[in-house]
Amino acid sequence: MRSGLFWRAGAALALCQLAGCNFAPDYVRPEAPVPARFPASTTGGAAAPAIPWQDFFHDPVLRDLIGKALVYNRDLAGAAARIEQARAQFRIQRSQRLPGLDASASGQRLRTPLSAADGAPRVTVDSYGLQVGIPSFELDFWGRVANLNEVARRQYLATEEARNTAELSLVANVAASYYAVRASDEGIVLAERSLASRNETLELAQLRMDAGLTSSIDFNQSYALVTQTELQLAQLRRTQGQALQLLQFLVGAPLPPALPPGLPLDPDAQLTRLDPGLPSALLVARPDVRLAEHQLRAANANIGVARALYFPIIALTGAGGYASNELSGLVSDSNRVWSFGAGAVLPLLDWGARRARVDGANAVRDERETAYQSTVQNAFREVASGLVAAEQNDRQIQAQIRAVEVQQALVVTAHDRYDVGLTPYLEVLDAERNHFAAEQNLLQLRAAALQDAVNLYAALGGGQGQREIPVD
């Protein structure tokens, strides 16, 4: 009866090894603490996760800059190197699930000392060996090694998602910098055109003052408007230079002295319209959300590692080969040797260390869970804010277009009234100043609308929905 019990226990241990007993809690994705729908939405667009950046951006100049940035940006290269580090650690840990195999060869000559008591002669003994053996290999009855492997795997996947997050951020930053450069370029053209017109007006005011037709007030007012335009032009050139330097830094390679002309700064011309879909799509589309979930799952597996320490660590060793006192004929049937061993270690008294490990692993898992939920909430906030911005940007641009038209009409009216002496020249200057400011505001609104659209694309996990990560 005892023999039957022994065999049943042995069979149970073997089945436990094969089945891979695992003391990690069953993973359940935490509930996303966000509303089921976004507060604002657009219709008629495409799902951002399914649109690669090459299709989202229409401007060929911008596409070329993004392509170069993905190749030459140093921060992205560093993220790729960190992936390789995490992949190597995962492969090292994964190798522990299978027994290793070592080969060894030895040769030794031993000479005993001469005995002074009985005059026994010295004895020389030779020994040679050739063996192939399995070093200490842990039988993973309790899933400790399997959970360590899962931790390393999740850490590798999290590093990959960190790189995807960096890539998506880089694409968005390059686009934002490019639009800032383009807006500065158009603002400079507008300011230069306005400055040339105001210089002509200043010359005319000089002639009228010299002829005694007007006082110096008109001339000084014209001169003040010229200096104001020169100041704005200098500010625009400074902004342009800073934006170009940032763009070159992001691209990671020298830029041409002047960027080629691109498409107009209009959202419909530059970008593909997006449909945000449902908030639940963010869980699989945004790489930062996937990163947080991988970290949570790694913490969950760590609980299994800590719990397995309550059970003995069982390890096997074995070796086989040949041993002989003569080198000749070492590899023969008569010189065969083998060894097999097993051992188990279980701490009997650790003053609560194992319990503390389990408690610590549970606390880390709780922290990762709150971090995951916070990441989901932040993703929802970014998308919701982007949708509100997109809706209001369209309205602002249309209103500003009408404002520019009105200001242009006021400039014409002010000139006509001044020419017939119905209004002072100050009214003309105010109309021209307001018209120039309205045109500059329209440029800024269009650039801001483009940047908001790019931010929404990134917030929705643009181009990341179909990405697959190889695990080798």
C-alpha positions as CSV (number, residue, x, y, z in Angstrom):
1,M,0.0,0.0,0.0
2,R,2.9,2.3,0.8
3,S,4.4,1.5,-2.5
4,G,1.2,2.5,-4.3
5,L,1.1,5.7,-2.4
6,F,4.7,6.4,-3.4
7,W,4.0,5.8,-7.0
8,R,0.9,8.0,-6.9
9,A,2.9,10.8,-5.3
10,G,5.6,10.5,-7.9
11,A,3.0,10.6,-10.7
12,A,1.4,13.6,-9.2
13,L,4.8,15.4,-9.1
14,A,5.5,14.5,-12.7
15,L,2.1,15.8,-13.8
16,C,2.6,19.0,-11.8
17,Q,5.9,19.5,-13.7
18,L,4.3,18.9,-17.0
19,A,1.2,20.9,-16.3
20,G,3.2,23.8,-14.9
21,C,1.5,24.6,-11.6
22,N,1.3,28.4,-11.4
23,F,0.6,30.4,-8.2
24,A,0.3,33.7,-10.0
25,P,-3.3,35.2,-9.8
26,D,-5.4,34.9,-12.9
27,Y,-5.0,38.2,-14.8
28,V,-8.1,40.2,-15.4
29,R,-7.8,43.5,-17.3
30,P,-8.9,46.3,-14.9
31,E,-12.1,48.2,-15.8
32,A,-11.4,51.3,-17.8
33,P,-12.5,54.2,-15.6
34,V,-13.7,56.4,-18.5
35,P,-17.1,57.1,-20.1
36,A,-18.3,54.9,-22.8
37,R,-18.3,57.7,-25.4
38,F,-16.3,60.8,-26.1
39,P,-18.1,64.2,-25.3
40,A,-17.5,65.4,-28.9
41,S,-17.1,63.5,-32.1
42,T,-16.4,64.0,-35.8
43,T,-18.0,61.9,-38.5
44,G,-16.9,60.8,-42.0
45,G,-13.3,60.2,-41.1
46,A,-11.0,57.1,-40.8
47,A,-9.9,55.3,-37.7
48,A,-6.5,56.7,-36.6
49,P,-5.0,53.4,-35.5
50,A,-5.4,51.9,-39.0
51,I,-3.8,54.9,-40.8
52,P,0.0,54.9,-41.0
53,W,1.6,58.3,-40.9
54,Q,2.5,58.0,-44.6
55,D,-1.2,58.2,-45.4
56,F,-2.2,60.6,-42.7
57,F,0.1,63.4,-43.8
58,H,-0.3,64.5,-47.4
59,D,2.5,67.0,-47.6
60,P,5.5,65.3,-49.4
61,V,8.0,67.6,-47.7
62,L,6.7,66.7,-44.3
63,R,6.6,63.0,-45.1
64,D,10.3,63.2,-46.2
65,L,11.2,64.9,-42.9
66,I,9.4,62.3,-40.8
67,G,11.1,59.5,-42.7
68,K,14.5,60.9,-42.1
69,A,13.7,61.5,-38.4
70,L,12.7,57.8,-37.9
71,V,16.1,56.9,-39.3
72,Y,18.4,59.5,-37.8
73,N,16.8,60.7,-34.5
74,R,19.2,59.8,-31.6
75,D,16.5,59.4,-29.0
76,L,14.6,56.9,-31.1
77,A,17.9,55.0,-31.7
78,G,18.4,54.8,-28.0
79,A,14.9,53.4,-27.5
80,A,15.7,50.7,-30.1
81,A,18.9,49.8,-28.2
82,R,16.9,49.4,-25.0
83,I,14.6,47.0,-26.8
84,E,17.6,44.8,-27.7
85,Q,18.8,44.9,-24.1
86,A,15.3,43.8,-22.9
87,R,15.1,41.1,-25.6
88,A,18.5,39.7,-24.6
89,Q,17.4,39.5,-20.9
90,F,14.2,37.8,-21.9
91,R,16.1,35.2,-24.0
92,I,18.5,34.6,-21.1
93,Q,15.6,34.0,-18.7
94,R,13.7,31.8,-21.2
95,S,16.7,29.6,-21.5
96,Q,16.3,28.6,-17.8
97,R,13.2,26.6,-18.6
98,L,15.3,23.9,-20.3
99,P,18.2,22.0,-19.0
100,G,21.7,23.0,-20.1
101,L,24.4,20.7,-21.3
102,D,28.1,21.0,-20.4
103,A,31.2,19.1,-21.6
104,S,34.3,18.7,-19.5
105,A,37.7,17.1,-19.9
106,S,40.3,16.6,-17.2
107,G,43.7,15.2,-16.6
108,Q,45.6,14.9,-13.3
109,R,48.9,13.4,-12.1
110,L,49.2,12.8,-8.3
111,R,52.5,11.8,-6.6
112,T,52.4,10.8,-2.9
113,P,55.3,11.8,-0.6
114,L,58.0,9.3,0.6
115,S,57.1,7.9,4.0
116,A,60.0,8.4,6.5
117,A,58.6,5.7,8.9
118,D,58.6,2.6,6.7
119,G,60.5,3.8,3.7
120,A,57.6,3.3,1.4
121,P,58.3,4.5,-2.1
122,R,56.6,7.5,-3.7
123,V,53.5,6.6,-5.8
124,T,52.5,8.4,-8.9
125,V,48.8,8.1,-10.0
126,D,47.3,9.5,-13.2
127,S,43.6,10.1,-13.8
128,Y,41.8,11.2,-16.9
129,G,38.2,12.0,-17.5
130,L,35.8,13.0,-20.2
131,Q,32.2,13.9,-19.3
132,V,29.0,15.5,-20.6
133,G,26.7,16.7,-17.9
134,I,23.6,18.6,-17.0
135,P,24.3,21.4,-14.5
136,S,21.8,22.1,-11.7
137,F,18.4,22.3,-13.3
138,E,15.4,23.5,-11.3
139,L,12.2,21.4,-11.7
140,D,9.6,24.0,-12.1
141,F,6.8,22.3,-10.1
142,W,5.5,25.6,-8.7
143,G,5.8,27.9,-11.8
144,R,8.6,30.0,-10.3
145,V,10.8,29.8,-13.4
146,A,7.8,30.1,-15.7
147,N,6.7,33.3,-13.9
148,L,10.2,34.7,-14.1
149,N,10.1,34.1,-17.8
150,E,6.7,35.9,-18.0
151,V,8.1,38.8,-16.1
152,A,11.1,39.1,-18.5
153,R,8.8,38.7,-21.5
154,R,6.4,41.5,-20.3
155,Q,9.3,43.8,-19.6
156,Y,10.6,43.2,-23.1
157,L,7.2,43.9,-24.6
158,A,6.9,47.1,-22.4
159,T,10.2,48.3,-23.8
160,E,9.0,47.7,-27.3
161,E,5.9,49.8,-26.5
162,A,8.0,52.5,-25.0
163,R,9.8,52.7,-28.4
164,N,6.5,52.8,-30.2
165,T,5.4,55.7,-27.9
166,A,8.6,57.5,-28.7
167,E,8.1,57.0,-32.4
168,L,4.6,58.3,-32.3
169,S,5.7,61.3,-30.3
170,L,8.5,62.0,-32.7
171,V,6.2,61.9,-35.7
172,A,3.9,64.4,-33.9
173,N,6.7,66.7,-32.9
174,V,8.3,66.8,-36.3
175,A,4.9,67.7,-37.8
176,A,4.3,70.4,-35.2
177,S,7.7,71.9,-35.8
178,Y,7.2,71.8,-39.6
179,Y,3.9,73.6,-39.3
180,A,5.5,76.2,-37.1
181,V,8.2,76.8,-39.7
182,R,5.7,77.0,-42.5
183,A,3.5,79.4,-40.5
184,S,6.5,81.6,-39.8
185,D,7.5,81.5,-43.5
186,E,4.0,82.7,-44.5
187,G,3.9,85.2,-41.7
188,I,7.3,86.6,-42.9
189,V,6.0,86.9,-46.4
190,L,2.9,88.7,-45.2
191,A,5.0,91.0,-42.9
192,E,7.4,91.8,-45.7
193,R,4.6,92.7,-48.1
194,S,3.0,94.9,-45.4
195,L,6.3,96.5,-44.6
196,A,6.8,97.4,-48.3
197,S,3.3,98.9,-48.5
198,R,3.9,100.9,-45.4
199,N,7.2,102.2,-46.6
200,E,5.5,103.4,-49.7
201,T,2.9,105.1,-47.5
202,L,5.7,106.6,-45.5
203,E,7.3,108.1,-48.6
204,L,4.0,109.5,-49.6
205,A,3.5,111.0,-46.2
206,Q,7.0,112.6,-46.5
207,L,6.1,114.2,-49.8
208,R,2.8,115.5,-48.6
209,M,4.5,116.9,-45.5
210,D,7.2,118.6,-47.5
211,A,4.6,120.1,-49.8
212,G,2.8,121.5,-46.8
213,L,-0.4,119.4,-47.5
214,T,-0.2,117.7,-44.1
215,S,1.4,118.1,-40.8
216,S,4.2,116.1,-39.3
217,I,1.5,114.1,-37.4
218,D,0.6,112.0,-40.4
219,F,4.3,111.4,-41.2
220,N,5.1,110.3,-37.6
221,Q,2.1,108.0,-37.5
222,S,3.2,106.4,-40.7
223,Y,6.7,106.0,-39.4
224,A,5.4,104.4,-36.2
225,L,3.5,101.9,-38.2
226,V,6.6,101.0,-40.2
227,T,8.7,100.5,-37.1
228,Q,5.9,98.3,-35.6
229,T,5.9,96.2,-38.7
230,E,9.7,95.9,-38.6
231,L,9.5,94.7,-35.0
232,Q,6.9,92.1,-35.9
233,L,9.0,90.9,-38.8
234,A,12.1,90.5,-36.5
235,Q,10.0,88.5,-34.1
236,L,8.7,86.2,-36.9
237,R,12.3,85.6,-38.1
238,R,13.4,84.7,-34.6
239,T,10.5,82.3,-34.3
240,Q,11.3,80.8,-37.7
241,G,15.0,80.3,-36.8
242,Q,14.1,78.6,-33.5
243,A,11.6,76.3,-35.2
244,L,14.1,75.3,-37.8
245,Q,16.7,74.5,-35.2
246,L,14.1,72.3,-33.3
247,L,13.1,70.6,-36.6
248,Q,16.7,69.9,-37.4
249,F,17.3,68.4,-33.9
250,L,14.2,66.2,-34.2
251,V,15.2,65.0,-37.7
252,G,18.7,64.3,-36.5
253,A,20.3,65.3,-39.9
254,P,21.2,68.7,-41.5
255,L,18.3,70.4,-43.3
256,P,18.6,72.3,-46.6
257,P,19.1,76.1,-46.4
258,A,15.4,76.5,-47.4
259,L,12.7,73.9,-47.2
260,P,11.0,73.1,-50.5
261,P,7.5,74.5,-50.9
262,G,4.8,72.3,-49.5
263,L,1.0,72.1,-49.6
264,P,-1.1,75.0,-48.3
265,L,-1.6,75.3,-44.5
266,D,-5.1,74.0,-44.6
267,P,-6.2,71.0,-42.5
268,D,-8.1,69.4,-45.4
269,A,-5.1,69.8,-47.7
270,Q,-2.5,68.6,-45.2
271,L,-4.2,65.8,-43.3
272,T,-6.7,63.0,-43.4
273,R,-9.9,63.5,-41.3
274,L,-10.2,61.2,-38.3
275,D,-13.1,59.3,-36.7
276,P,-12.3,58.8,-33.0
277,G,-14.4,55.7,-32.5
278,L,-15.0,54.5,-29.0
279,P,-12.8,55.0,-25.9
280,S,-12.3,51.2,-25.6
281,A,-10.3,51.3,-28.8
282,L,-7.6,53.2,-26.9
283,L,-6.8,50.1,-24.9
284,V,-5.3,48.4,-27.9
285,A,-4.3,51.3,-30.0
286,R,-2.2,53.5,-27.8
287,P,1.3,52.2,-27.1
288,D,1.5,53.9,-23.7
289,V,-1.7,52.1,-22.6
290,R,-0.3,48.8,-23.8
291,L,3.0,49.5,-22.0
292,A,1.2,50.1,-18.8
293,E,-0.7,46.8,-19.2
294,H,2.5,44.9,-19.8
295,Q,4.0,46.3,-16.7
296,L,0.8,45.3,-14.8
297,R,1.0,41.8,-16.1
298,A,4.7,41.6,-15.2
299,A,3.8,42.6,-11.6
300,N,1.0,40.0,-11.6
301,A,3.5,37.3,-12.6
302,N,5.9,38.4,-9.9
303,I,3.3,37.5,-7.3
304,G,3.6,33.9,-8.6
305,V,7.3,34.1,-8.2
306,A,7.0,35.2,-4.6
307,R,4.3,32.6,-3.7
308,A,6.4,29.8,-5.2
309,L,9.1,30.4,-2.5
310,Y,6.8,28.8,0.0
311,F,7.5,25.5,-1.6
312,P,10.9,23.6,-2.0
313,I,13.2,24.4,-4.9
314,I,14.0,21.0,-6.4
315,A,17.0,20.7,-8.7
316,L,18.5,17.8,-10.6
317,T,22.1,17.2,-11.8
318,G,23.5,14.5,-13.9
319,A,26.6,13.6,-15.8
320,G,28.0,10.7,-17.9
321,G,31.3,10.0,-19.6
322,Y,34.5,8.1,-19.1
323,A,37.2,8.0,-16.4
324,S,40.5,6.1,-16.4
325,N,44.0,6.0,-15.0
326,E,45.3,5.6,-18.5
327,L,44.8,8.1,-21.3
328,S,45.0,5.3,-23.9
329,G,41.7,3.5,-24.1
330,L,39.9,6.2,-22.1
331,V,36.8,6.0,-24.3
332,S,35.8,2.4,-23.8
333,D,32.9,0.6,-22.3
334,S,34.9,-0.5,-19.2
335,N,35.7,3.1,-18.3
336,R,32.1,4.4,-18.4
337,V,31.0,6.5,-15.4
338,W,27.8,8.3,-14.6
339,S,26.2,10.3,-11.8
340,F,22.8,11.5,-10.9
341,G,21.6,13.7,-8.1
342,A,18.6,15.6,-6.8
343,G,18.3,18.1,-4.1
344,A,15.6,20.2,-2.4
345,V,15.8,23.4,-0.4
346,L,13.1,24.9,1.7
347,P,13.7,27.6,4.3
348,L,12.2,26.6,7.6
349,L,12.6,29.9,9.4
350,D,13.0,33.1,7.6
351,W,11.4,35.5,10.0
352,G,8.6,36.5,7.6
353,A,10.8,37.2,4.6
354,R,8.7,35.2,2.2
355,R,5.5,36.7,3.4
356,A,7.0,40.1,3.0
357,R,8.0,39.2,-0.6
358,V,4.4,38.3,-1.4
359,D,3.1,41.4,0.3
360,G,5.6,43.5,-1.7
361,A,4.6,41.9,-5.0
362,N,0.9,42.5,-4.3
363,A,1.6,46.1,-3.5
364,V,3.6,46.5,-6.8
365,R,0.7,44.9,-8.7
366,D,-1.8,47.4,-7.0
367,E,0.5,50.3,-8.0
368,R,0.7,49.1,-11.6
369,E,-3.0,48.7,-11.7
370,T,-3.6,52.3,-10.7
371,A,-0.9,53.5,-13.1
372,Y,-2.7,51.6,-15.9
373,Q,-6.0,53.2,-15.0
374,S,-4.4,56.6,-14.8
375,T,-2.9,56.1,-18.3
376,V,-6.3,55.2,-19.7
377,Q,-7.9,58.2,-18.1
378,N,-5.1,60.5,-19.5
379,A,-5.6,58.9,-23.0
380,F,-9.3,59.7,-22.8
381,R,-8.6,63.2,-21.7
382,E,-6.2,63.9,-24.6
383,V,-8.6,62.5,-27.2
384,A,-11.6,64.4,-25.7
385,S,-9.6,67.6,-25.6
386,G,-8.5,67.1,-29.2
387,L,-12.0,66.6,-30.4
388,V,-13.2,69.7,-28.7
389,A,-10.3,71.6,-30.2
390,A,-10.9,70.3,-33.7
391,E,-14.6,71.3,-33.5
392,Q,-13.8,74.8,-32.3
393,N,-10.8,75.3,-34.6
394,D,-13.0,74.9,-37.7
395,R,-15.4,77.6,-36.3
396,Q,-12.6,79.9,-35.4
397,I,-11.0,79.7,-38.8
398,Q,-14.2,80.4,-40.6
399,A,-14.9,83.4,-38.3
400,Q,-11.4,84.7,-38.8
401,I,-11.7,84.4,-42.6
402,R,-14.7,86.6,-42.4
403,A,-12.8,89.0,-40.1
404,V,-10.0,89.3,-42.6
405,E,-12.5,90.1,-45.3
406,V,-14.2,92.8,-43.2
407,Q,-10.8,94.3,-42.2
408,Q,-9.8,94.5,-45.9
409,A,-13.0,96.3,-46.7
410,L,-12.4,98.7,-43.9
411,V,-8.9,99.5,-45.3
412,V,-10.4,100.4,-48.7
413,T,-13.1,102.5,-47.0
414,A,-10.6,104.3,-44.8
415,H,-8.4,105.2,-47.7
416,D,-11.4,106.5,-49.7
417,R,-12.5,108.6,-46.8
418,Y,-9.0,110.0,-46.2
419,D,-8.5,110.9,-49.9
420,V,-11.6,113.1,-49.8
421,G,-10.7,114.6,-46.4
422,L,-13.5,113.0,-44.4
423,T,-11.3,111.3,-41.9
424,P,-7.8,111.8,-40.4
425,Y,-4.9,109.6,-41.5
426,L,-5.0,107.8,-38.1
427,E,-8.1,106.0,-39.2
428,V,-6.2,104.6,-42.2
429,L,-3.4,103.5,-40.0
430,D,-5.7,101.7,-37.6
431,A,-7.5,99.9,-40.4
432,E,-4.2,98.7,-41.9
433,R,-2.9,97.6,-38.5
434,N,-6.1,95.7,-37.8
435,H,-6.0,94.1,-41.2
436,F,-2.4,92.9,-40.8
437,A,-3.2,91.6,-37.3
438,A,-6.3,89.7,-38.7
439,E,-4.2,88.1,-41.4
440,Q,-1.5,87.0,-38.9
441,N,-4.2,85.6,-36.6
442,L,-5.6,83.6,-39.4
443,L,-2.2,82.1,-40.1
444,Q,-1.7,81.2,-36.4
445,L,-5.2,79.6,-36.2
446,R,-4.5,77.4,-39.2
447,A,-1.2,76.3,-37.8
448,A,-2.7,75.7,-34.4
449,A,-5.5,73.7,-36.1
450,L,-2.9,71.5,-37.9
451,Q,-1.0,70.9,-34.6
452,D,-4.2,70.0,-32.8
453,A,-5.1,67.6,-35.5
454,V,-1.7,66.0,-35.3
455,N,-2.0,65.7,-31.5
456,L,-5.4,64.1,-31.9
457,Y,-3.8,61.6,-34.3
458,A,-1.2,60.7,-31.8
459,A,-3.7,60.6,-28.9
460,L,-5.8,58.0,-30.9
461,G,-2.7,55.9,-31.3
462,G,-2.2,56.7,-35.0
463,G,-0.8,53.9,-37.1
464,Q,-0.3,51.7,-34.0
465,G,-3.4,49.6,-34.1
466,Q,-2.1,46.9,-36.4
467,R,1.4,46.8,-35.1
468,E,2.6,43.3,-34.1
469,I,5.6,42.8,-31.8
470,P,7.7,39.6,-32.6
471,V,8.6,37.6,-29.5
472,D,11.5,35.4,-30.3
